[in-house]
Structures are given as C-alpha cells and as structure tokens.
Amino acid sequence: GTTKLLCDGSYACQSAQFEMIGDVDTPLAIVCEGSYACNSAEFGDLAGVNRTLSCDGTRACQYMSFENAPPTMTVECRASSCYYLVLDEVAAVTCEGSYACQYLTVAKVPELVCGGSNGLQYATVGTVGTLDCAGSSSSDTYCCDDIEVDAVTNMSEFNCVGSYACDNAIFRSISGPNGTGTTKLLCDGSYACQSAQF
C-alpha cells in the first residue's frame, strides 16, 4: 500500500479527495509542500500506525478535513501553512515559524508547541496536555495571542514568554499531572499576559 502521499507544488492537491489511502499496518506520511498544496483536501479513513502530516508552504494545509484521523497522528506545520486547519484528536502538533497554526482548531492533543511569532494566534483548543506558549527564540511574539483553551491538563508550570505571548488569551482550566495544581504561572515579556483570562 501507499506509504507516502506527496503533494508538491502550488495547488498540487487542492480540493482532492483521498478516501482510502495506506494500509493499517504500514506507516503513512502525508506531505504538503508549496502554496495551497493541500488546500481543502479531504481525507477519509486514515486509521493505522505511524500517520504523519507535514505542511510547508503558505496555507499548504488550509481547510483540510479528515473523516477519521487516528489519535496517534502527529502534525508538523511550518510558517503560515496550517491556517484554519481543523483536527479532532491527534498525538502532537508542532507549529514552527510565523503564523504556522493561526486559527487552528484541535479538539484533543497531548502536546501542542508554538515555535514562532503568531504561531497559535486565534487558535481554538479543547483539551491539551502540554502547551508551549514560549516560542523558539526571544524574538518570537504573539505566540498564543487570542488563543482559547478549554483545559491544559499536564503542566505544573505554565509559561507565557515573549511580547504579547498570551495577550487576550482564554485558559479555562490549567492543572498539573494527574489533576495536581499548577504551581507556577510565568508571564515574561511586554504585555505577555495582557487581558488574558486564567
């Protein structure tokens, strides 16, 4: 069966429909490279082992949809690539570069990382284990600006680091491992937690 789907180039797989792709027992890598490479692409049943989604290019994975993405799938988004991406439950989402996951929606994820300015700006998150709002360098700003999170469940220390890192953000619940309390909340940087709700 298919082990890799490569959509390489501007609009390469835009609005394509992939109903049955890959075998359940074989790893499958979905790679979208180029502007709008997988814009509005639709995927059917992706159940199986070692599923990965890699997005690199302006809005490469914008508006993608998944009928059944396995909760073990990992997602990597480069600068501006996962604009308005909607995910149900996945294992991890890494947002590297400016605007990587702006307007992302994810229902449940154990690990969510903002690695660039505006990386998770305007994102909507249900339940997340660990959430990194610190960016990958001191010059990263607005990392989790205007993010809305129902529950952070596995962080004894929560950090909003960088200018406007968690500006106007909403965190309905933050707890440590196994339901323990959060012992430290760090707001470090100009306007880091301005108008935020914890």
C-alpha positions, 0 to 999 in steps of 0.5 A, a space after each residue: 500500500 501507499 506509504 507516502 502521499 506527496 503533494 508538491 507544488 502550488 495547488 498540487 492537491 487542492 480540493 482532492 479527495 483521498 478516501 482510502 489511502 495506506 494500509 493499517 499496518 504500514 506507516 503513512 506520511 502525508 506531505 504538503 509542500 508549496 502554496 495551497 498544496 493541500 488546500 481543502 483536501 479531504 481525507 477519509 479513513 486514515 486509521 493505522 500506525 505511524 500517520 504523519 502530516 507535514 505542511 510547508 508552504 503558505 496555507 499548504 494545509 488550509 481547510 483540510 478535513 479528515 473523516 477519521 484521523 487516528 489519535 496517534 497522528 502527529 502534525 508538523 506545520 511550518 510558517 503560515 501553512 496550517 491556517 484554519 486547519 481543523 483536527 479532532 484528536 491527534 498525538 502532537 502538533 508542532 507549529 514552527 515559524 510565523 503564523 504556522 497554526 493561526 486559527 487552528 482548531 484541535 479538539 484533543 492533543 497531548 502536546 501542542 508547541 508554538 515555535 514562532 511569532 503568531 504561531 497559535 494566534 486565534 487558535 481554538 483548543 479543547 483539551 491539551 496536555 502540554 502547551 508551549 506558549 514560549 516560542 523558539 527564540 526571544 524574538 518570537 511574539 504573539 505566540 498564543 495571542 487570542 488563543 482559547 483553551 478549554 483545559 491544559 491538563 499536564 503542566 505544573 508550570 505554565 509559561 507565557 514568554 515573549 511580547 504579547 505571548 498570551 495577550 487576550 488569551 482564554 485558559 479555562 482550566 490549567 492543572 498539573 499531572 494527574 489533576 495536581 495544581 499548577 504551581 507556577 504561572 510565568 508571564 515574561 515579556 511586554 504585555 505577555 499576559 495582557 487581558 488574558 483570562 486564567 
